[in-house]
Amino acid sequence: NDGFKIDLDGTSIGGGTKASQAKISNTGFTGTNTASNGIRIRATGGEEFSQIDITSPNRGVVVDPTTGSQQVLYLFFDSVLADTCVSDGWLFDGSASKNVWSIQCTNCWAGFNGGAGVRVTGSNVDSIIWNGGRIRENATHGIQLQAGVVNFEVVGAEIASNSRTSSGTYHGVHVEADVDEWGVVGCRIGNFASTFNTQQNGVNIAAGTSE
């Protein structure tokens, strides 16, 4: 189900893998596609991915420690593309009370996905930086930050023409209640270079407590 997966070795957490210049694709697959992931990381102490093109799984990149001693720390993504996924392009999930810490995405892509381009959820997510790249023409929000997330920052990115299948419904960046220490810095957000439907607000902050 996973094109590339990193998890525990017994009870031990490893790290230090470098994966570069790869293609992971479900294009043309006609079976059930709801359990597939391009890259899935459930336990590590540090990994590096560069120049990887992921096309048409259920989700492109998933970081979701869930049980036992799983935790995910110190990831580097450079020019990693999550394109035309059935649901979210990127999912960072700390909702199982396992740490998802210190992740940097540089010049990455989240486009034409059936859910959000980038979805971040859970109270154990701390310090994700999305630097540059493009988040565009996703079916729902470009970036969706959910309750509990701390220290998410997107810098210098292009966030365009999301809400692709329902014009004016979803946002470029959607920040739910109880998201703290987040930032949108120097981004170009709007509806441009596209013939698809248009996102509603550039940055939408939901009612409720947040910083």
Secondary structure in CASP SS format (residue, H / E / C, confidence):
PFRMAT SS
TARGET T0000
AUTHOR 0000-0000-0000
METHOD secondary structure of the structure
MODEL  1
N C 1.00
D E 1.00
G E 1.00
F E 1.00
K E 1.00
I E 1.00
D C 1.00
L C 1.00
D E 1.00
G C 1.00
T C 1.00
S E 1.00
I C 1.00
G C 1.00
G C 1.00
G C 1.00
T E 1.00
K E 1.00
A E 1.00
S E 1.00
Q E 1.00
A E 1.00
K E 1.00
I E 1.00
S E 1.00
N C 1.00
T C 1.00
G C 1.00
F C 1.00
T C 1.00
G C 1.00
T C 1.00
N C 1.00
T C 1.00
A C 1.00
S C 1.00
N E 1.00
G E 1.00
I E 1.00
R E 1.00
I E 1.00
R C 1.00
A C 1.00
T E 1.00
G C 1.00
G C 1.00
E E 1.00
E E 1.00
F E 1.00
S E 1.00
Q E 1.00
I E 1.00
D E 1.00
I E 1.00
T E 1.00
S C 1.00
P C 1.00
N C 1.00
R E 1.00
G E 1.00
V E 1.00
V E 1.00
V E 1.00
D C 1.00
P C 1.00
T C 1.00
T C 1.00
G C 1.00
S C 1.00
Q C 1.00
Q C 1.00
V E 1.00
L E 1.00
Y E 1.00
L E 1.00
F E 1.00
F E 1.00
D E 1.00
S E 1.00
V E 1.00
L E 1.00
A E 1.00
D E 1.00
T C 1.00
C C 1.00
V C 1.00
S C 1.00
D C 1.00
G C 1.00
W E 1.00
L E 1.00
F E 1.00
D E 1.00
G C 1.00
S C 1.00
A C 1.00
S C 1.00
K C 1.00
N C 1.00
V E 1.00
W E 1.00
S E 1.00
I E 1.00
Q E 1.00
C E 1.00
T E 1.00
N C 1.00
C C 1.00
W E 1.00
A E 1.00
G E 1.00
F C 1.00
N C 1.00
G C 1.00
G C 1.00
A C 1.00
G C 1.00
V E 1.00
R E 1.00
V E 1.00
T E 1.00
G C 1.00
S C 1.00
N C 1.00
V E 1.00
D E 1.00
S E 1.00
I E 1.00
I E 1.00
W E 1.00
N E 1.00
G C 1.00
G C 1.00
R E 1.00
I E 1.00
R E 1.00
E C 1.00
N C 1.00
A C 1.00
T C 1.00
H C 1.00
G C 1.00
I E 1.00
Q E 1.00
L E 1.00
Q C 1.00
A C 1.00
G C 1.00
V C 1.00
V E 1.00
N E 1.00
F E 1.00
E E 1.00
V E 1.00
V E 1.00
G C 1.00
A C 1.00
E E 1.00
I E 1.00
A E 1.00
S C 1.00
N C 1.00
S C 1.00
R C 1.00
T C 1.00
S C 1.00
S C 1.00
G C 1.00
T C 1.00
Y C 1.00
H C 1.00
G C 1.00
V E 1.00
H E 1.00
V E 1.00
E C 1.00
A C 1.00
D C 1.00
V C 1.00
D E 1.00
E C 1.00
W C 1.00
G E 1.00
V E 1.00
V E 1.00
G C 1.00
C C 1.00
R E 1.00
I E 1.00
G E 1.00
N C 1.00
F C 1.00
A C 1.00
S C 1.00
T C 1.00
F C 1.00
N C 1.00
T C 1.00
Q C 1.00
Q C 1.00
N C 1.00
G C 1.00
V E 1.00
N E 1.00
I E 1.00
A C 1.00
A C 1.00
G C 1.00
T C 1.00
S C 1.00
E C 1.00
END
